[in-house]
Amino acid sequence: MSTDLAASTRPPEPPRRPAGRWRALGRVRASLGRAWLALGVYAAVRLAGAGCLALWAWRTGRDPHRLLGRQWDGLWYASIARHGYGTVRPSVHYPGRVFSDLAFFPLYPALTRALTTVLPLTTVTAALLIAWAASGMAAWGVYAIGERLHGRRVGTLLVALWGLLPHAIVESMAYTESLLTALAAWSLYAVLTRRWLWAGTLALLAGACRPNGIAVAAAVCCCAAAEIARHRARVSWRVWAGAALSPLGWLGYLGWVGARRGTWRGYVDVQHDWGSRFRLGPGSLRFARHLLSGDDQLIRSMVLAILGAVLISLVRFALCPPPLALVVYTLVLVVIAIGGTNYFASKPRFLLPAFPLLLPAALAMARARPRTVVLLGGALAGLCCFYGTYLLAVAHVAI
């Protein structure tokens, strides 16, 4: 009797958390525990690049906050975050042509607007904070893929190389490349680990981030098709759902622009007004001719060097291809970047999310002597700091 009375007066036990949630949190902590060195290296190299830019800006009486947050596309994203879509500006170089903010996809300005709603921040500061947070998430995702494919050393070197690219200053700017890279890396990681709903959802968000975000959906759909062909009747519904979700962000925005402009070619027309077209053959020839006759020798040489490195990496891809998801994603990004006309100095920025191209270099560095790795890393750091500062503070060229 006393036992029953004690049991009846005992306070109720708190509800137990689902075991799956604890397992997921444990996996996240374990992943961060393995990635801490790569993230630390990435933070160091990006702080060095931003620090060099800040020193040069202060020396010349300029504001580094403005250089990072209020340049070119950053102004358009800030305007959309403040006022929504509807801004058009006449072209200075092409009389009669107007530029519309419909060229810019909505995810990044929407996140900026949401952050300024909940925190007392200016639009530019909020945009920079989102870009920096996305850079960290991107570095973590890049490491996770490198580690899964080739181990922790290659994962760390892959992140370091991505942060030391000559144009990596973009990763610290109020631009969308870091956000796209973060969404793409984790979507591709979800494909590699067969988490199809996560892969499709992140691909959907990537498609709402940038025009070339369709590369993520292409990778998810191709891998889902391969999975369906391999297993046929035994395929989970999650594979179908992930593939169906993946292009909805990209298609949804293009459909909205088309409805707003009253034609199915709405987004294509917006891009034409900006001077952007996809012409892989003649467009590439004009691109090469422009590079050879351009005025800025340093930018011309750097773009040529980066494109040469891209071609070499593609050859290495053909000789020893990584998983299908990375191949499809990378090839679509490269075709879009090379095949598009105009904005020649921006080609390296368009290729910034194509981090799988760095896998051959990361594998080679992993086999090299430590002294070689240190010397090469130091040289890349010097080039990255110098060129990033030159792009933003000296060249005055839209990137």
C-alpha positions as CSV (number, residue, x, y, z in Angstrom):
1,M,0.0,0.0,0.0
2,S,2.8,2.4,0.9
3,T,4.5,1.6,-2.3
4,D,1.4,2.4,-4.3
5,L,1.0,5.7,-2.4
6,A,4.6,6.7,-3.1
7,A,4.3,5.9,-6.7
8,S,1.1,8.0,-7.0
9,T,2.7,11.1,-5.4
10,R,5.9,10.9,-7.4
11,P,6.2,13.9,-9.8
12,P,5.7,12.9,-13.5
13,E,8.9,12.3,-15.5
14,P,9.7,14.9,-18.1
15,P,9.0,13.9,-21.7
16,R,11.9,12.2,-23.4
17,R,13.3,13.7,-26.5
18,P,13.2,11.5,-29.5
19,A,16.2,9.4,-29.9
20,G,16.6,10.4,-33.5
21,R,17.1,14.1,-32.5
22,W,19.9,13.2,-30.1
23,R,21.5,11.1,-32.8
24,A,21.3,14.0,-35.3
25,L,22.8,16.4,-32.7
26,G,25.5,13.9,-32.0
27,R,26.4,13.7,-35.7
28,V,26.5,17.5,-36.0
29,R,28.8,17.8,-33.0
30,A,31.0,15.0,-34.3
31,S,31.2,16.6,-37.7
32,L,32.2,20.0,-36.2
33,G,34.7,18.2,-34.0
34,R,36.4,16.8,-37.1
35,A,36.1,20.0,-39.1
36,W,37.4,22.5,-36.5
37,L,40.9,22.7,-38.0
38,A,39.6,23.3,-41.5
39,L,37.2,25.9,-40.3
40,G,40.0,27.6,-38.3
41,V,42.3,27.6,-41.4
42,Y,39.5,29.0,-43.5
43,A,38.7,31.8,-41.0
44,A,42.4,32.7,-40.8
45,V,42.9,33.1,-44.5
46,R,39.6,35.0,-45.1
47,L,40.4,37.4,-42.1
48,A,43.8,37.9,-43.7
49,G,42.3,38.8,-47.0
50,A,39.7,41.1,-45.5
51,G,42.4,42.7,-43.2
52,C,44.6,43.5,-46.2
53,L,41.6,45.2,-47.9
54,A,40.8,47.1,-44.8
55,L,44.4,48.4,-44.4
56,W,44.5,49.6,-47.9
57,A,41.1,51.2,-47.7
58,W,42.0,53.1,-44.5
59,R,45.3,54.2,-46.0
60,T,43.5,55.7,-49.0
61,G,40.7,57.2,-47.0
62,R,38.0,54.7,-47.9
63,D,35.5,52.6,-45.9
64,P,36.1,48.8,-46.0
65,H,32.5,48.3,-44.9
66,R,31.3,50.1,-48.1
67,L,33.8,48.2,-50.3
68,L,32.5,44.8,-49.1
69,G,28.8,45.6,-48.8
70,R,28.0,48.4,-51.3
71,Q,29.6,47.3,-54.5
72,W,27.9,46.5,-57.8
73,D,25.4,43.6,-57.2
74,G,25.5,44.3,-53.5
75,L,23.6,47.6,-54.2
76,W,20.9,45.7,-56.1
77,Y,20.4,43.1,-53.3
78,A,20.2,45.9,-50.7
79,S,17.6,47.7,-52.7
80,I,15.5,44.6,-53.1
81,A,15.8,43.8,-49.4
82,R,14.6,47.4,-48.5
83,H,11.9,48.0,-51.1
84,G,11.1,44.7,-52.9
85,Y,11.3,44.3,-56.6
86,G,10.5,47.0,-59.1
87,T,13.7,49.1,-59.4
88,V,15.0,49.8,-63.0
89,R,18.0,51.9,-63.9
90,P,19.0,53.2,-67.3
91,S,22.2,52.0,-68.7
92,V,25.1,54.4,-68.9
93,H,26.8,52.6,-71.8
94,Y,23.8,51.4,-73.8
95,P,21.3,54.2,-74.5
96,G,17.7,53.1,-74.4
97,R,18.4,50.0,-72.4
98,V,17.3,49.6,-68.7
99,F,18.5,47.3,-66.1
100,S,15.8,45.6,-63.9
101,D,16.3,44.1,-60.5
102,L,14.3,41.1,-61.6
103,A,17.7,39.7,-62.7
104,F,18.5,38.9,-59.1
105,F,17.0,35.9,-57.4
106,P,15.1,36.4,-54.1
107,L,16.6,34.2,-51.4
108,Y,19.5,36.4,-50.3
109,P,17.6,39.7,-50.1
110,A,14.7,37.8,-48.4
111,L,17.1,36.6,-45.7
112,T,18.6,40.1,-45.4
113,R,15.1,41.6,-44.9
114,A,14.3,39.0,-42.3
115,L,17.4,39.7,-40.3
116,T,16.9,43.4,-40.3
117,T,13.3,42.8,-39.1
118,V,14.4,40.9,-36.0
119,L,17.7,42.8,-35.3
120,P,18.5,46.5,-35.2
121,L,20.9,46.3,-38.2
122,T,21.4,48.2,-41.4
123,T,20.6,46.4,-44.6
124,V,24.2,46.3,-45.7
125,T,25.4,45.0,-42.3
126,A,22.8,42.3,-42.3
127,A,23.7,41.3,-45.8
128,L,27.4,41.0,-44.8
129,L,26.6,38.9,-41.7
130,I,24.5,36.5,-43.8
131,A,27.3,36.2,-46.4
132,W,29.9,35.6,-43.7
133,A,27.8,33.0,-42.0
134,A,27.1,31.3,-45.3
135,S,30.9,31.3,-46.0
136,G,31.4,29.4,-42.8
137,M,28.7,26.9,-43.6
138,A,30.1,26.5,-47.1
139,A,33.6,25.8,-45.8
140,W,32.1,23.2,-43.4
141,G,30.1,21.6,-46.3
142,V,33.2,21.5,-48.6
143,Y,35.2,19.9,-45.8
144,A,32.5,17.3,-45.2
145,I,32.5,16.2,-48.9
146,G,36.3,16.2,-49.0
147,E,36.5,14.1,-45.8
148,R,33.9,11.6,-47.0
149,L,35.6,11.0,-50.3
150,H,39.3,11.1,-49.3
151,G,39.8,11.7,-45.6
152,R,40.3,14.6,-43.2
153,R,43.6,15.8,-44.7
154,V,42.1,16.2,-48.1
155,G,39.0,17.8,-46.7
156,T,41.1,20.4,-44.8
157,L,43.2,21.2,-47.9
158,L,40.1,21.5,-50.1
159,V,38.7,24.1,-47.7
160,A,42.0,26.0,-47.6
161,L,42.3,26.1,-51.4
162,W,38.7,27.3,-51.7
163,G,39.5,30.1,-49.3
164,L,42.8,31.0,-51.1
165,L,41.4,31.4,-54.6
166,P,42.6,34.6,-56.2
167,H,39.0,36.0,-56.2
168,A,38.0,34.5,-52.8
169,I,37.4,38.1,-51.6
170,V,33.9,37.6,-53.0
171,E,33.3,35.1,-50.2
172,S,33.5,38.1,-47.8
173,M,31.3,40.4,-49.9
174,A,27.5,41.0,-49.8
175,Y,27.2,38.6,-52.8
176,T,25.4,35.3,-53.2
177,E,28.2,33.0,-54.1
178,S,28.9,31.9,-50.5
179,L,25.2,31.2,-49.9
180,L,25.0,29.2,-53.1
181,T,28.1,27.2,-52.3
182,A,26.8,26.4,-48.8
183,L,23.5,25.1,-50.1
184,A,25.2,23.2,-52.9
185,A,27.8,21.6,-50.7
186,W,25.3,20.3,-48.2
187,S,22.8,19.2,-50.9
188,L,25.6,17.2,-52.6
189,Y,26.6,15.8,-49.3
190,A,23.0,14.7,-48.7
191,V,23.1,13.0,-52.0
192,L,26.3,11.2,-51.1
193,T,24.8,10.0,-47.8
194,R,21.4,9.2,-49.5
195,R,19.4,11.8,-47.6
196,W,17.1,12.6,-50.5
197,L,14.6,14.9,-48.9
198,W,17.4,17.1,-47.5
199,A,19.1,17.0,-50.9
200,G,16.0,18.2,-52.7
201,T,15.1,20.9,-50.2
202,L,18.6,22.4,-50.2
203,A,18.6,22.2,-54.0
204,L,15.3,24.1,-54.0
205,L,16.8,26.8,-51.9
206,A,19.9,26.9,-54.1
207,G,17.7,27.4,-57.2
208,A,16.1,30.4,-55.4
209,C,19.6,31.9,-54.7
210,R,21.2,32.3,-58.1
211,P,20.5,31.5,-61.8
212,N,23.3,28.9,-61.8
213,G,21.7,27.3,-58.8
214,I,20.0,25.0,-61.3
215,A,23.3,23.0,-61.3
216,V,22.4,21.6,-57.9
217,A,19.0,20.5,-59.1
218,A,20.6,18.9,-62.1
219,A,22.9,16.9,-59.9
220,V,20.1,15.7,-57.6
221,C,17.9,14.8,-60.5
222,C,20.6,12.9,-62.3
223,C,21.6,11.0,-59.2
224,A,17.9,10.2,-58.4
225,A,17.5,8.9,-62.0
226,A,20.5,6.7,-61.6
227,E,19.2,5.4,-58.3
228,I,15.8,4.6,-59.8
229,A,17.4,2.9,-62.8
230,R,19.6,0.8,-60.4
231,H,16.9,-0.4,-58.0
232,R,13.6,0.1,-59.9
233,A,10.7,-1.1,-57.8
234,R,12.7,-1.0,-54.5
235,V,13.3,2.8,-54.7
236,S,12.1,4.8,-51.7
237,W,9.5,7.5,-52.2
238,R,12.1,9.9,-50.8
239,V,14.1,9.6,-54.0
240,W,11.2,10.7,-56.1
241,A,10.3,13.5,-53.7
242,G,13.9,14.8,-53.5
243,A,14.1,14.9,-57.3
244,A,10.7,16.6,-57.6
245,L,11.6,19.3,-55.0
246,S,15.0,20.2,-56.3
247,P,14.1,22.4,-59.3
248,L,11.1,24.2,-57.8
249,G,13.0,27.2,-56.4
250,W,14.6,28.0,-59.8
251,L,11.4,27.2,-61.8
252,G,9.2,29.1,-59.3
253,Y,11.2,32.3,-59.7
254,L,11.4,32.1,-63.5
255,G,7.6,31.5,-63.5
256,W,7.0,34.5,-61.3
257,V,9.1,36.8,-63.4
258,G,7.3,35.5,-66.5
259,A,3.9,36.2,-65.0
260,R,5.0,39.6,-63.9
261,R,6.3,40.6,-67.3
262,G,3.4,38.9,-69.2
263,T,5.5,36.4,-71.2
264,W,7.1,33.1,-70.7
265,R,10.4,34.6,-71.8
266,G,10.3,37.1,-69.0
267,Y,13.5,36.2,-67.3
268,V,15.3,35.7,-70.6
269,D,14.3,39.2,-71.7
270,V,15.6,40.6,-68.4
271,Q,18.9,38.9,-68.9
272,H,19.1,40.2,-72.5
273,D,18.5,43.8,-71.2
274,W,21.6,43.2,-69.0
275,G,23.6,42.0,-72.0
276,S,23.7,38.4,-70.8
277,R,23.1,35.6,-73.3
278,F,24.1,32.0,-73.5
279,R,26.1,31.4,-76.7
280,L,28.6,28.7,-76.1
281,G,30.2,28.8,-79.5
282,P,30.4,32.4,-80.8
283,G,30.1,33.8,-77.3
284,S,33.2,31.9,-76.2
285,L,35.1,33.2,-79.2
286,R,34.2,36.8,-78.5
287,F,35.1,36.2,-74.9
288,A,38.6,35.1,-75.8
289,R,39.0,38.0,-78.2
290,H,37.9,40.4,-75.4
291,L,40.4,39.0,-73.0
292,L,43.2,39.3,-75.5
293,S,42.4,43.0,-76.3
294,G,41.2,44.2,-72.9
295,D,42.7,47.2,-71.1
296,D,43.4,45.7,-67.6
297,Q,46.4,43.5,-68.0
298,L,46.3,42.0,-64.5
299,I,42.6,41.0,-64.6
300,R,43.0,39.7,-68.2
301,S,46.0,37.5,-67.1
302,M,44.2,36.3,-64.0
303,V,41.0,35.3,-65.8
304,L,43.0,33.4,-68.4
305,A,45.0,31.6,-65.7
306,I,41.9,30.7,-63.8
307,L,40.2,29.4,-67.0
308,G,43.3,27.4,-67.8
309,A,43.2,25.8,-64.4
310,V,39.6,25.0,-64.8
311,L,40.3,23.1,-68.1
312,I,43.2,21.2,-66.5
313,S,40.9,20.2,-63.6
314,L,38.2,19.1,-66.0
315,V,40.8,16.8,-67.7
316,R,41.6,15.3,-64.3
317,F,37.9,14.9,-63.7
318,A,37.7,12.8,-66.9
319,L,40.7,10.7,-65.9
320,C,39.5,10.0,-62.4
321,P,35.9,11.1,-62.0
322,P,34.5,11.8,-58.5
323,P,30.9,10.7,-57.7
324,L,28.2,11.5,-60.3
325,A,26.6,14.3,-58.2
326,L,29.9,16.3,-58.2
327,V,30.5,15.7,-61.9
328,V,27.1,16.9,-63.0
329,Y,27.1,19.9,-60.6
330,T,30.5,21.0,-61.8
331,L,29.9,20.5,-65.5
332,V,26.7,22.5,-65.4
333,L,28.4,25.4,-63.5
334,V,31.3,25.5,-66.0
335,V,29.1,25.4,-69.1
336,I,26.9,28.2,-67.7
337,A,29.9,30.3,-66.8
338,I,31.9,29.8,-70.0
339,G,28.9,29.9,-72.3
340,G,27.5,33.2,-71.0
341,T,28.4,36.4,-72.8
342,N,29.5,39.6,-71.3
343,Y,30.8,40.4,-67.8
344,F,34.2,38.8,-68.5
345,A,35.8,39.9,-65.3
346,S,33.0,38.1,-63.4
347,K,33.8,34.6,-64.9
348,P,36.0,33.6,-62.0
349,R,33.2,34.7,-59.6
350,F,30.6,32.6,-61.4
351,L,33.0,29.6,-61.0
352,L,33.5,30.2,-57.3
353,P,30.9,27.6,-56.2
354,A,32.6,25.0,-58.4
355,F,34.7,23.7,-55.5
356,P,34.9,20.1,-56.8
357,L,37.4,21.5,-59.4
358,L,39.8,21.9,-56.5
359,L,39.8,18.2,-55.6
360,P,42.7,17.2,-57.9
361,A,44.9,20.0,-56.3
362,A,43.9,19.0,-52.8
363,L,44.8,15.3,-53.5
364,A,48.1,16.4,-54.9
365,M,48.9,18.6,-51.9
366,A,47.9,15.8,-49.5
367,R,50.6,13.6,-51.0
368,A,53.2,16.4,-51.0
369,R,55.8,17.1,-48.3
370,P,54.7,19.5,-45.5
371,R,57.3,22.0,-46.5
372,T,55.9,22.1,-50.1
373,V,52.3,22.5,-48.7
374,V,53.4,25.4,-46.5
375,L,55.3,27.2,-49.3
376,L,52.5,26.8,-51.8
377,G,49.9,27.9,-49.2
378,G,51.9,31.0,-48.4
379,A,52.2,31.9,-52.0
380,L,48.5,31.4,-52.6
381,A,47.7,33.5,-49.5
382,G,49.9,36.4,-50.8
383,L,48.3,36.2,-54.2
384,C,44.8,36.1,-52.7
385,C,45.3,39.1,-50.4
386,F,47.0,41.1,-53.2
387,Y,44.5,40.3,-55.9
388,G,41.4,40.7,-53.7
389,T,42.6,44.1,-52.6
390,Y,43.3,45.1,-56.1
391,L,39.9,44.0,-57.4
392,L,37.9,46.0,-54.8
393,A,40.1,49.0,-54.0
394,V,42.1,49.6,-57.2
395,A,40.7,48.2,-60.4
396,H,37.1,49.6,-60.1
397,V,35.9,46.8,-62.4
398,A,32.6,45.1,-61.8
399,I,33.2,41.6,-60.6
